[in-house]
Amino acid sequence: MIRRPGLGVWVVLTTLLTAGFLPVAIAHLCDNVYRQPDKLIVKPEITNIIVKDAIRFKLYLQNNMDRGIEQIRLGALSEAFDVKVSPEQMGVPQGARVFFEVELKTKPDVPAGNYPLQFRLYAVKGGGEQEFKRFLLAGTVACVVPRLKELQEEPGSEAQETIRIDGAVAERAWREALVLSNFRSTDGKPAEPQTVVLTAFDSKALYFALTCLKGADDPEDIQDTLTVNLSPYGRGQLYALAFRKDGAVRMSVQEGSEVERLSPRSVRFRAAGGEDEWVVETALPWAVFGVDKPPEPGETWLLNIVRARAGDRPQTSFWAGSPEDYEKPEGYGRLLFAPQP
């Protein structure tokens, strides 16, 4: 069973202004005011922006220069968002604190991944304008991981399994799962073949169904490995779970420079092959992560999923990040854990 991304995808934009911004060399300006870019302080209203369809937030400017700014315009560019800025331009008196209002709307069918939101400030003079300062809000397209409703036989009884780990991905609960797809290869292009991942959780475990589509000319013995990388919030630990289509699994946890191998017996998983795909279904009990209950609602974990194919046409593809940072936690995507249904 393969689900494509649809409704329920949220966007999380975590604002990380680049240190010192990125001042830009500009042509001569008669009043010399725009030679003081570091004295115009830029600060977004909030640092975690959760977007369902659209959101507005303020981006403040504090003018610490030695004079006022006659007119300034804020421009924005993003491949993930349609961006609207108001007002179109404004003056900023010396010592004043003003703001632009920024509206973000997610573009249709935006895949999960990292999307920087680039801003540029322009000096407006007469009928023209010149770039004064640029900066990034580093964004991550992420999703809320749904919490599955526990199955009860009768009031007061223990919860039953919501998902059976049999490689079939047939339970109704998978219809509620989050979909992660649109993997990209290390050459920056869409991966071919693609990978589709479902994930959800309940009181017992974090679940993944990982579907690896096969290439048209794949030999039966092609080496194909899918690695789930997870970093729980605030723990400084990186868990790696590598699955192969032959059913082999390798697990480890890294903290600092120390790497510890974990026993595969601590998780349940099943690999199954088909004509056009192979699937791994797994349940990761919370005890694997050193806790006895699921994360609190709204808690954020870092995640990336990497697929490595060997053979005549090797390819590495990944869910989040860029070819430069997909192996590093700073390039990972974010999972936000939902409250009980």
Buried (B, 14 or more C-beta within 10 A) or exposed (E): BBBEBEEEBBBBBBBBBEEEBEBBEBEEEEEEBBEBBEEBEBBBBEEEBBBEEEBEBEBEBBBEBEEEBBBBBBBBEBEBBEBEBEEEBBEBEEEEEBBBBBBBBBEEEBBBBBBBBBBBBBBBBEEEBBBBBBBBBBBBBBBBBBBBEBBEEEEEEEBEBBBBBEBBBEBEBBEBBBBBBBBBBBEEEEBEBBBBBBBBBBBBBBBBBBBBBBBEEBEEEBEBBBBBBBBBBEBEBBBBBBBBBEBEBBBEBBEEEEEEEBEBEEBBBBBBBEEEBBBBBBBBBBEBBEEEEBBEEEBBBBBBBBBBBEBEEEBBBBBBBBBEBBBEBEBBBBBBBBEEE
